[in-house]
Amino acid sequence: MTGVLDQMLQGGAELCAPLLEKHQSLHNAPQYDMSNQAVQMQQAYALYRQGIDLVDSEAAKMQACGHGGGSIGRNDSAILHRTFAQAASLFGQAIDLTKRAGGVSPSMPLADVVARVRAAMSYVGRVFQGGGQCAPFIDEYNILANAPSYDVSAQPANVQTAYGLYRHALEIAIPKVMLAVDTCNAGGGSVNRLDYEKALPVLREAEGLLIQAVTLLGQ
């Protein structure tokens, strides 16, 4: 929808139809009963619906497109741009939460575990940067601390390499994260900024290793 809006600024009421079609598709996005789902999935669903409702709140501006032969004016276009960006941010947060739903266990495929550990590593890094609350931080740290080991000696080379990257990422990150875990366990309500400054470069390196591992496991 943002892309169509950008094109429309160059002129062309013919773009009203695809914009309205995309909005209708978003408006009709399915609803779900999340009452028995994990907390992260319930939070993700709330953000998903919030993003849809936010875009719907500006429906009149889109529905006016093409009336009188013109497209959306610059003022309304600017408002829609901001609305779409805010909705995209909400959807992005929802995606992040869905990736962090559930734990890890040795019965899971390595690819699924690496993807879940990567999501935890990414979240831990953001919590450090933002001085986030301890409770969700500890939950994601536990994903890292309980990440299972596998015997990949009989697996193809790409799996063995990915597994080595996965284990190395955990080995370098966990000792740094432990600084903040100790602070939280001692009664701190939020993650310490000094702990963040010490840990962030290593967490970025570890997430990079996990990204490589995810790529290799997809081959």
Backbone hydrogen bonds in HBPLUS format (Angstrom, degrees):
<---DONOR---> <-ACCEPTOR-->    atom                        ^
c    i                          cat <-CA-CA->   ^        H-A-AA   ^      H-
h    n   atom  resd res      DA  || num        DHA   H-A  angle D-A-AA Bond
n    s   type  num  typ     dist DA aas  dist angle  dist       angle   num
A0005-LEU N   A0001-MET O   3.01 MM   4  6.20 157.0  2.06 144.2 150.8     1
A0006-ASP N   A0002-THR O   2.91 MM   4  6.18 152.6  1.98 148.6 155.9     2
A0007-GLN N   A0003-GLY O   3.08 MM   4  6.39 157.8  2.14 147.7 152.9     3
A0008-MET N   A0004-VAL O   2.92 MM   4  6.14 147.8  2.02 145.2 154.9     4
A0009-LEU N   A0005-LEU O   3.27 MM   4  6.60 135.3  2.48 142.8 152.1     5
A0009-LEU N   A0006-ASP O   3.27 MM   3  5.48 137.9  2.46  99.2 109.5     6
A0010-GLN N   A0007-GLN O   3.01 MM   3  5.59 153.3  2.08 113.2 121.1     7
A0011-GLY N   A0008-MET O   2.77 MM   3  5.10 158.0  1.81 112.2 118.9     8
A0015-LEU N   A0012-GLY O   3.27 MM   3  6.03 169.4  2.29 115.7 118.7     9
A0016-CYS N   A0013-ALA O   2.98 MM   3  5.47 166.3  2.00 116.4 120.3    10
A0019-LEU N   A0015-LEU O   3.21 MM   4  6.34 157.7  2.26 147.0 153.6    11
A0020-LEU N   A0016-CYS O   2.88 MM   4  6.09 166.7  1.90 159.3 162.6    12
A0021-GLU N   A0017-ALA O   2.88 MM   4  6.06 152.8  1.96 150.1 158.6    13
A0022-LYS N   A0018-PRO O   2.96 MM   4  6.10 158.6  2.01 144.5 149.3    14
A0023-HIS N   A0019-LEU O   2.93 MM   4  6.20 155.9  1.99 148.4 155.8    15
A0024-GLN N   A0020-LEU O   2.89 MM   4  6.07 156.8  1.94 145.2 151.4    16
A0025-SER N   A0021-GLU O   3.00 MM   4  6.27 151.7  2.08 143.9 151.5    17
A0026-LEU N   A0022-LYS O   3.00 MM   4  6.30 156.0  2.06 147.0 152.8    18
A0027-HIS N   A0023-HIS O   2.78 MM   4  6.01 162.2  1.81 153.9 159.5    19
A0028-ASN N   A0024-GLN O   2.93 MM   4  6.08 144.6  2.06 143.4 152.0    20
A0029-ALA N   A0026-LEU O   3.08 MM   3  5.20 163.9  2.10 109.8 113.1    21
A0037-GLN N   A0034-MET O   3.07 MM   3  5.19 168.2  2.08 115.6 117.7    22
A0041-MET N   A0038-ALA O   3.02 MM   3  5.27 119.0  2.40 101.6 116.6    23
A0042-GLN N   A0038-ALA O   3.00 MM   4  6.38 153.7  2.07 154.1 162.3    24
A0043-GLN N   A0039-VAL O   2.91 MM   4  6.20 158.2  1.96 154.1 160.1    25
A0044-ALA N   A0040-GLN O   2.85 MM   4  6.04 154.0  1.92 143.4 151.3    26
A0045-TYR N   A0041-MET O   2.90 MM   4  6.07 156.6  1.95 145.3 151.1    27
A0046-ALA N   A0042-GLN O   3.04 MM   4  6.28 154.2  2.11 143.7 150.3    28
A0047-LEU N   A0043-GLN O   3.09 MM   4  6.40 156.4  2.15 148.7 154.3    29
A0048-TYR N   A0044-ALA O   2.91 MM   4  6.15 155.8  1.97 149.2 156.5    30
A0049-ARG N   A0045-TYR O   2.93 MM   4  6.20 163.9  1.96 155.6 157.9    31
A0050-GLN N   A0046-ALA O   2.91 MM   4  6.03 149.2  2.01 140.4 150.1    32
A0051-GLY N   A0047-LEU O   2.88 MM   4  6.11 154.0  1.95 149.5 155.2    33
A0052-ILE N   A0048-TYR O   3.18 MM   4  6.48 156.9  2.24 144.3 150.2    34
A0053-ASP N   A0049-ARG O   2.88 MM   4  6.09 166.7  1.90 152.4 156.2    35
A0054-LEU N   A0050-GLN O   2.91 MM   4  6.04 149.1  2.01 143.2 151.9    36
A0055-VAL N   A0051-GLY O   3.17 MM   4  6.46 159.8  2.21 147.1 150.6    37
A0056-ASP N   A0052-ILE O   2.91 MM   4  6.17 162.1  1.95 152.6 158.4    38
A0057-SER N   A0053-ASP O   2.95 MM   4  6.12 133.7  2.17 140.6 151.6    39
A0057-SER N   A0054-LEU O   3.23 MM   3  5.22 132.5  2.47  92.8 105.2    40
A0058-GLU N   A0055-VAL O   3.04 MM   3  5.63 158.3  2.08 115.1 121.7    41
A0059-ALA N   A0056-ASP O   3.01 MM   3  4.91 158.5  2.05 114.3 112.6    42
A0061-LYS N   A0058-GLU O   3.18 MM   3  5.74 132.7  2.42 111.7 121.9    43
A0062-MET N   A0059-ALA O   3.02 MM   3  5.26 120.4  2.39 102.0 116.8    44
A0063-GLN N   A0059-ALA O   2.84 MM   4  6.07 162.0  1.87 160.6 166.7    45
A0064-ALA N   A0060-ALA O   3.05 MM   4  6.13 132.5  2.29 139.5 149.6    46
A0065-CYS N   A0062-MET O   3.00 MM   3  5.31 154.4  2.07 107.4 115.7    47
A0067-HIS N   A0064-ALA O   3.17 MM   3  5.70 163.3  2.19 131.4 135.7    48
A0066-GLY N   A0070-GLY O   2.85 MM   4  5.07 134.9  2.05 154.3 168.3    49
A0069-GLY N   A0066-GLY O   3.05 MM   3  5.01 156.4  2.11 122.9 119.9    50
A0077-SER N   A0073-GLY O   2.82 MM   4  5.91 151.2  1.90 148.7 158.5    51
A0078-ALA N   A0074-ARG O   2.92 MM   4  6.06 152.8  2.00 145.6 151.1    52
A0079-ILE N   A0075-ASN O   3.18 MM   4  6.53 154.9  2.25 145.1 151.4    53
A0080-LEU N   A0076-ASP O   2.89 MM   4  6.16 161.8  1.93 152.0 157.1    54
A0081-HIS N   A0077-SER O   2.86 MM   4  6.07 154.2  1.92 148.2 155.5    55
A0082-ARG N   A0078-ALA O   3.14 MM   4  6.42 162.4  2.18 146.8 150.1    56
A0083-THR N   A0079-ILE O   2.96 MM   4  6.22 158.0  2.01 148.6 155.4    57
A0084-PHE N   A0080-LEU O   2.79 MM   4  5.98 166.4  1.81 158.3 160.9    58
A0085-ALA N   A0081-HIS O   2.96 MM   4  6.15 157.7  2.01 148.6 155.0    59
A0086-GLN N   A0082-ARG O   2.96 MM   4  6.17 157.8  2.01 148.3 154.1    60
A0087-ALA N   A0083-THR O   2.91 MM   4  6.16 158.6  1.96 150.4 156.7    61
A0088-ALA N   A0084-PHE O   2.83 MM   4  6.02 157.6  1.88 147.6 154.0    62
A0089-SER N   A0085-ALA O   3.01 MM   4  6.24 149.9  2.10 142.9 150.6    63
A0090-LEU N   A0086-GLN O   3.08 MM   4  6.42 152.6  2.16 144.5 151.5    64
A0091-PHE N   A0087-ALA O   2.90 MM   4  6.24 157.8  1.95 153.6 159.8    65
A0092-GLY N   A0088-ALA O   2.87 MM   4  6.07 149.3  1.97 143.3 152.1    66
A0093-GLN N   A0089-SER O   2.98 MM   4  6.29 154.1  2.05 147.4 153.6    67
A0094-ALA N   A0090-LEU O   2.96 MM   4  6.23 149.9  2.05 143.4 152.2    68
A0095-ILE N   A0091-PHE O   2.90 MM   4  6.20 155.7  1.96 149.0 154.8    69
A0096-ASP N   A0092-GLY O   3.05 MM   4  6.30 159.1  2.10 146.6 152.0    70
A0097-LEU N   A0093-GLN O   3.03 MM   4  6.31 154.2  2.10 145.9 152.3    71
A0098-THR N   A0094-ALA O   3.00 MM   4  6.32 155.3  2.06 151.1 157.5    72
A0099-LYS N   A0095-ILE O   3.09 MM   4  6.38 149.4  2.19 148.1 156.1    73
A0100-ARG N   A0096-ASP O   3.22 MM   4  6.50 131.1  2.48 136.2 148.8    74
A0100-ARG N   A0097-LEU O   3.02 MM   3  5.04 132.3  2.26  95.3 108.8    75
A0101-ALA N   A0098-THR O   3.33 MM   3  5.24 166.5  2.35 101.6 104.5    76
A0108-MET N   A0105-SER O   3.04 MM   3  5.66 164.3  2.06 119.3 124.3    77
A0112-ASP N   A0109-PRO O   3.06 MM   3  5.40 121.0  2.42 105.8 119.6    78
A0113-VAL N   A0109-PRO O   3.10 MM   4  6.44 158.5  2.15 155.4 162.0    79
A0114-VAL N   A0110-LEU O   2.86 MM   4  6.09 167.1  1.88 162.4 165.2    80
A0115-ALA N   A0111-ALA O   3.08 MM   4  6.22 158.8  2.12 142.6 148.4    81
A0116-ARG N   A0112-ASP O   2.99 MM   4  6.21 154.9  2.05 143.6 150.6    82
A0117-VAL N   A0113-VAL O   2.80 MM   4  6.03 160.5  1.84 155.4 161.1    83
A0118-ARG N   A0114-VAL O   2.84 MM   4  6.01 153.2  1.91 146.2 153.9    84
A0119-ALA N   A0115-ALA O   3.09 MM   4  6.34 155.0  2.15 142.5 148.4    85
A0120-ALA N   A0116-ARG O   3.00 MM   4  6.30 154.3  2.06 145.7 152.9    86
A0121-MET N   A0117-VAL O   2.83 MM   4  6.06 158.9  1.87 151.8 157.6    87
A0122-SER N   A0118-ARG O   2.90 MM   4  6.11 159.8  1.94 152.0 157.1    88
A0123-TYR N   A0119-ALA O   3.00 MM   4  6.18 158.7  2.04 145.5 151.3    89
A0124-VAL N   A0120-ALA O   2.87 MM   4  6.07 165.8  1.89 153.9 157.9    90
A0125-GLY N   A0121-MET O   3.06 MM   4  6.25 157.7  2.11 145.7 151.3    91
A0126-ARG N   A0122-SER O   3.12 MM   4  6.41 151.2  2.21 144.1 151.5    92
A0126-ARG N   A0123-TYR O   3.07 MM   3  5.11 115.6  2.50  96.0 111.5    93
A0127-VAL N   A0123-TYR O   2.87 MM   4  6.15 155.7  1.93 156.7 163.9    94
A0128-PHE N   A0124-VAL O   3.03 MM   4  6.27 159.5  2.08 149.6 154.4    95
A0129-GLN N   A0125-GLY O   3.11 MM   4  6.33 162.0  2.14 142.8 147.5    96
A0130-GLY N   A0126-ARG O   2.91 MM   4  6.10 149.8  2.00 146.7 154.7    97
A0131-GLY N   A0127-VAL O   2.83 MM   4  5.67 114.5  2.26 143.6 157.7    98
A0132-GLY N   A0127-VAL O   2.94 MM   5  4.66 164.8  1.97 133.4 138.1    99
A0131-GLY N   A0128-PHE O   3.30 MM   3  5.25 154.6  2.37  98.9 106.3   100
A0191-VAL N   A0132-GLY O   2.95 MM  59  5.80 160.9  1.98 166.5 172.3   101
A0134-CYS N   A0189-GLY O   3.27 MM  55  5.80 152.8  2.35 136.1 132.5   102
A0138-ILE N   A0134-CYS O   2.76 MM   4  5.94 159.8  1.80 166.8 170.8   103
A0139-ASP N   A0135-ALA O   3.13 MM   4  6.41 156.9  2.18 148.4 154.9   104
A0140-GLU N   A0136-PRO O   3.09 MM   4  6.36 157.6  2.14 148.1 152.3   105
A0141-TYR N   A0137-PHE O   2.87 MM   4  6.14 151.7  1.95 148.1 157.3   106
A0142-ASN N   A0138-ILE O   2.92 MM   4  6.13 152.7  2.00 150.0 156.1   107
A0143-ILE N   A0140-GLU O   3.12 MM   3  5.12 130.2  2.38  94.5 107.6   108
A0144-LEU N   A0140-GLU O   3.37 MM   4  6.81 153.1  2.45 144.5 149.8   109
A0144-LEU N   A0141-TYR O   2.96 MM   3  5.17 115.2  2.40 100.2 115.4   110
A0145-ALA N   A0141-TYR O   2.86 MM   4  6.20 163.2  1.89 155.5 160.7   111
A0146-ASN N   A0142-ASN O   2.93 MM   4  5.86 144.9  2.06 139.3 146.8   112
A0147-ALA N   A0144-LEU O   3.30 MM   3  5.26 168.1  2.32 105.6 108.0   113
A0155-GLN N   A0152-VAL O   2.96 MM   3  5.07 163.7  1.98 112.9 117.5   114
A0159-VAL N   A0156-PRO O   3.10 MM   3  5.47 124.7  2.42 105.6 118.9   115
A0160-GLN N   A0156-PRO O   3.09 MM   4  6.44 160.4  2.13 154.6 160.5   116
A0161-THR N   A0157-ALA O   2.91 MM   4  6.09 161.6  1.94 154.1 158.8   117
A0162-ALA N   A0158-ASN O   2.97 MM   4  6.05 158.4  2.02 139.3 145.7   118
A0163-TYR N   A0159-VAL O   2.85 MM   4  6.02 156.9  1.91 148.4 154.9   119
A0164-GLY N   A0160-GLN O   3.01 MM   4  6.23 154.0  2.08 143.7 150.3   120
A0165-LEU N   A0161-THR O   3.04 MM   4  6.36 153.6  2.11 148.8 155.6   121
A0166-TYR N   A0162-ALA O   2.94 MM   4  6.17 158.4  1.99 150.3 156.4   122
A0167-ARG N   A0163-TYR O   2.95 MM   4  6.20 166.7  1.97 155.0 157.3   123
A0168-HIS N   A0164-GLY O   2.98 MM   4  6.06 155.9  2.04 142.7 150.0   124
A0169-ALA N   A0165-LEU O   2.89 MM   4  6.05 156.4  1.95 148.0 154.2   125
A0170-LEU N   A0166-TYR O   3.22 MM   4  6.51 156.4  2.28 146.0 151.4   126
A0171-GLU N   A0167-ARG O   2.94 MM   4  6.18 157.1  1.99 147.5 154.3   127
A0172-ILE N   A0168-HIS O   3.08 MM   4  6.29 153.1  2.15 153.1 157.8   128
A0173-ALA N   A0169-ALA O   3.11 MM   4  6.09 148.7  2.21 141.7 150.4   129
A0174-ILE N   A0170-LEU O   3.04 MM   4  5.77 169.7  2.05 148.8 152.1   130
A0176-LYS N   A0173-ALA O   3.02 MM   3  5.44 122.7  2.36 110.6 124.9   131
A0177-VAL N   A0173-ALA O   2.98 MM   4  6.23 159.2  2.02 158.6 165.4   132
A0178-MET N   A0174-ILE O   2.93 MM   4  6.04 145.4  2.05 153.0 162.2   133
A0179-LEU N   A0176-LYS O   3.31 MM   3  5.81 149.5  2.41 107.0 113.9   134
A0180-ALA N   A0177-VAL O   3.00 MM   3  5.60 124.7  2.31 114.6 125.9   135
A0181-VAL N   A0177-VAL O   3.08 MM   4  6.41 155.5  2.14 147.5 155.1   136
A0182-ASP N   A0178-MET O   2.91 MM   4  6.04 161.1  1.95 151.7 154.2   137
A0183-THR N   A0179-LEU O   3.32 MM   4  6.60 152.3  2.41 135.8 142.9   138
A0184-CYS N   A0180-ALA O   2.90 MM   4  6.18 162.4  1.93 154.1 158.3   139
A0185-ASN N   A0181-VAL O   2.83 MM   4  6.03 164.2  1.86 154.3 158.9   140
A0186-ALA N   A0182-ASP O   3.00 MM   4  6.09 131.2  2.24 137.0 149.0   141
A0186-ALA N   A0183-THR O   3.22 MM   3  5.16 132.7  2.45  92.6 105.4   142
A0188-GLY N   A0183-THR O   3.09 MM   5  5.62 156.1  2.15 150.1 145.8   143
A0187-GLY N   A0184-CYS O   3.01 MM   3  5.36 160.4  2.05 110.5 115.7   144
A0196-TYR N   A0192-ASN O   3.16 MM   4  6.50 148.4  2.26 142.9 151.9   145
A0197-GLU N   A0193-ARG O   3.04 MM   4  6.42 155.7  2.10 150.9 156.1   146
A0198-LYS N   A0194-LEU O   3.22 MM   4  6.47 149.0  2.32 144.7 152.0   147
A0199-ALA N   A0195-ASP O   3.04 MM   4  6.17 145.8  2.16 144.4 154.0   148
A0199-ALA N   A0196-TYR O   3.09 MM   3  5.12 120.4  2.46  95.4 110.6   149
A0200-LEU N   A0196-TYR O   2.85 MM   4  5.67 163.0  1.88 164.6 164.2   150
A0202-VAL N   A0199-ALA O   3.05 MM   3  5.55 118.6  2.44 114.8 129.1   151
A0203-LEU N   A0199-ALA O   2.97 MM   4  6.16 158.8  2.02 156.4 162.9   152
A0204-ARG N   A0200-LEU O   2.92 MM   4  6.13 156.9  1.98 158.5 163.9   153
A0205-GLU N   A0201-PRO O   3.07 MM   4  6.32 156.4  2.13 141.3 147.8   154
A0206-ALA N   A0202-VAL O   2.81 MM   4  6.07 159.8  1.85 151.5 157.4   155
A0207-GLU N   A0203-LEU O   2.88 MM   4  6.08 159.1  1.92 148.0 153.2   156
A0208-GLY N   A0204-ARG O   3.01 MM   4  6.21 152.6  2.08 144.4 151.9   157
A0209-LEU N   A0205-GLU O   3.04 MM   4  6.41 149.6  2.14 147.7 155.6   158
A0210-LEU N   A0206-ALA O   3.04 MM   4  6.36 152.6  2.12 147.5 155.0   159
A0211-ILE N   A0207-GLU O   2.90 MM   4  6.17 149.0  2.00 148.1 156.6   160
A0212-GLN N   A0208-GLY O   3.12 MM   4  6.40 156.8  2.18 144.9 150.3   161
A0213-ALA N   A0209-LEU O   2.98 MM   4  6.29 151.5  2.07 141.8 150.1   162
A0214-VAL N   A0210-LEU O   2.87 MM   4  6.13 159.7  1.91 151.6 156.0   163
A0215-THR N   A0211-ILE O   3.05 MM   4  6.28 159.9  2.10 148.1 153.3   164
A0216-LEU N   A0212-GLN O   2.96 MM   4  6.24 162.0  2.00 152.4 156.9   165
A0217-LEU N   A0213-ALA O   2.97 MM   4  6.17 157.7  2.02 151.8 157.6   166
A0218-GLY N   A0214-VAL O   3.16 MM   4  6.34 124.5  2.48 137.5 150.8   167
A0218-GLY N   A0215-THR O   3.13 MM   3  5.21 141.7  2.28  98.7 109.9   168
A0219-GLN N   A0216-LEU O   3.16 MM   3  5.42 163.7  2.19 108.4 113.4   169
